[in-house]
Amino acid sequence: MVPPSTTEPFELFAIRYARHTGRTIADNVIGGDLHEAGSDLEYFIWVAKRSDRTFVIDTGFGRDQAAQRGRDLLRKPIEGLAALGIDAARVEDVVITHLHYDHAGTLDDFSGARFHVQDAEAAYATGRCMCHDFLKVPFHVEDIVSFVRHLYAGRVCFHDGVSDLAQGLSLHRVGGHTAGLQVVRVWTRRGWVVIASDASHLYMNMRSQRAFPAVYNIGDLLEGYRACHALAEGPDHVIPGHDPLVMALYPPVSPDLEGIAVRLDVPPRQLPQA
């Protein structure tokens, strides 16, 4: 559905804050042939901004998890926001796509925010599934404790399925990668764009229907690819969560932000082939 012509579109940005190099295809695809070349992962947070509202999507991780997990922290997420002129302490709405360490750390840096999360994700991250090491590994217990503290402080907004946060921005639970992963549909000057987050880590995953190995429910993950494309204006309007190609396909916000932040509300240079 197209919003009324009076609806102001959001500006939409991806901010790169970390990376993980030296990965094989088996690290990124279930059943991947070790002889195939792999893809590095980039780590992003996203911003949807217009004159009346600013939404930050995910909060990344900090130095402790970068060191513990062998990731290269290029800048703290709040430093990336500051480069766009956004003070994290003044942000009112933060969408948490899911509670993995690389998407839900640094919550304390957003001291005035409401955190939007799916019911199913909070139940998953604090329930019996965390008795299994395979499912527990992508979570950081201190992040979950921080999340619960913010919940008890009255700063968590729960959603169940589909929610409209503003005219032109909505949340949609797809699950798969985690039980309650949600994607964000954003109205921009080029139409509906979907921030898929880890519904698809790489373009390759959704375009070739090859699941990323960190997964809770493969059936839901595969259906999530379809859901993302149904919500978006077209295939080049779905933004994966960790693909280095995002930085190559989309223009920098400004010359001095080359390699740091790109615009997603303009068409990409070329959609990668499957």
C-alpha positions, 0 to 999 in steps of 0.5 A: 500500500502506498501512503497518501501523497501528503506523507513525507518520505523518510531518509534512510541510511546504513551506518557501518560500524564493524566487520569480520574478515576471513570467512569461508562459504561454510560460515555463511551458507548451510552446506556450503562447499569449502572450496567456494569463496566466502564473503566477509561480513559488515556490521550495520545499524540503520537510521530512518529520519524525517522532519517529525521522527527519527528511528534508529534500527538496532544498536550494534555492539561495543569493544568487549564483544568485538574483542571476545568474538574477534570482530573489528570494531571500526567505530562505536555505533553512537560515533556513527550516529554522531557523524550523521548529526544524531545524538544517541541520548536524544533518540526517542525510538529504537527498533531492535530487530532481534536480541543477538549481540550485534544488534542489541548491545550498547542499549545504555547509550540510548538513555532516552529511547523506547526500545521496540521488540517483538513479544516472541523475541523477548520470550525466546531470548529468556526462555528454554531455548537458551538452554541450548548452546547452539541457540545461545551463542549469538546472545550476550547475557549482559545485553539481555540483562540490560534489556530486562533492566530497561523493561523494568524501567518502563522503556520497552514497547512490545509488538506482536506481528505487524505494527505501524510505528508511524505513517510510512514505517512499520514492523513485521515479524518474520522469525527464522534467524531467531524466533522473533526477528522483525524487519522494518518497512520504510517509505522513502522517496524511491518507494517502500524499502525493507531493512531485512536485518538478519532475515537475510545476512547477504544478498546471496542468501535470499537470492539463492535461497541458501540459509545462513547457518545461525538459524532457529527455524529454517522454514520460517527463514525461507518464508521470510525471504518471500515476506521481505520481497512482498513488502518491498517495492522490488528486489533492489529495495530489500537491504540485507543485514551484513553484506559488504556490497551495501557499501559498494552499491549505495552512495555515501551520505557525503564525501567525508562519510565514504566508507562509513554511511550510505543512503538507502533511499536512492537506487543502488548502482546494480543489484548483484546477481544470484 
